[in-house]
Amino acid sequence: MRCMFHRVLLSITLLALLLTCASCTPSWLCWECVEVKNLPPRNTVVWISIDGLRHDYLARAKPPTLTKLAAEGLYTNQETPIFPSLTFPNHAAQVTGRYVDGHGIPANAFFDSDTNQTYYLPDDAFLYRAEPIWITAKKQGVRSAVINWPMSHKQTGPVTADYFEPTYNKKQTDAERLDHIIDLLKTDKTDQPVRLVLTYLFQLDYAGHEYGPDTPQVDAALLNVDRLLAKFQADLTTWFDATHTSRDELVLLITTDHGMETIRESVNLDRLLGGDLLAGAKLVPSGPIASIYLTGVAPEAKPARVAAIVNQLRQNDLCTAWPATDVPANYHFADPTRVGDVTVLLKPGYVFTPLRVSATQPVKILKGNHGFDPAVSPNMLGSAIVWRYRHPFDHRDLGPVDNTQWHATVAKLLCIQPAKDADPRAIPLGP
């Protein structure tokens, strides 16, 4: 009789657990189901973007922590940015799984004819035209913290990340950012803990811009970031051990947005065009790429002006230019209100400058930059590492990885479905 009672009680308990997880499917189970035998463990993904981690930096500087993580996990030195290989379009591509024509962020700076505003390094998450991974996760019951990832701020609406910053904190150092994440995880006391964390480190990119990529200052910056990551990894695994079961898995994902190219000369777009062609035009450069918006030109006069601008720019051997409708299709560089009437791209080694001294001038500041076509400038390629705690991956080179693949890959690690229109090609990580 007592045995029968225990069986009934166990059945009722299991039924209650299943009802608790009624909104879950067998492939993404909620927190309370975890201890039930034969159900999947809880996966936690901590995603760190190291801005400007060029493909050859690890081999050159030999940072011990990153080298060890790569040796114990999966890695690639062929992480390929979308076009243009700028910070904001690529961070958007990583979290949405879309190109510019899907996520709507064409550059670090752009004009939007709908709002009549120019955005420069914008904070606003509402500017995304596609769904970022923290929204995808939240819709499927996974809580997230997004700490100063580009364009993760000012989130509004019925679905947001559980933690995010109101604006980008320019004064916060990389060390302070990583410490903030550990403090957040330690103080997050809920039945369903945060299982997705994203953050962004800028120190290495700053050094690459300031001194150029092939300098000892860049190596020193990477070694400093590496020391920060050593402390962060130790703090992270200590937190994980204290709060999770032996069956749970922690994935530390380290990616970058782009590489870095040495810059020899700076270019003033106003000088290249000349006064007549500038009339009624808004120029918005971003690194080596610029959009020309003919906001003050009558619609019927635009085709002739576009043709004249493109013809003028193509007289120079340091750049190329396309009407909006003729940008190469493989760039996926299109947007109805944010891509200009003309797109201008400089060759590797050149970058736009507001200084109007002359059309071209030797570079004095920003001795490194990015934004170029990765097919033309291999230095746009970056490095990435996927490291798993307690249940290590087999050491393996992942080979070429596109930045649009990270959304589906993170979704797979979290056992959720990627967003509907995201690149579905999750990177094959193995068991």
Order of alpha helices (4+ residues) and beta strands (2+ residues): alpha-beta-alpha-alpha-beta-alpha-alpha-beta-beta-alpha-beta-beta-alpha-beta-alpha-alpha-beta-beta-beta-alpha-alpha-beta-beta-alpha-beta-beta-beta-beta-beta-beta-beta-beta-alpha
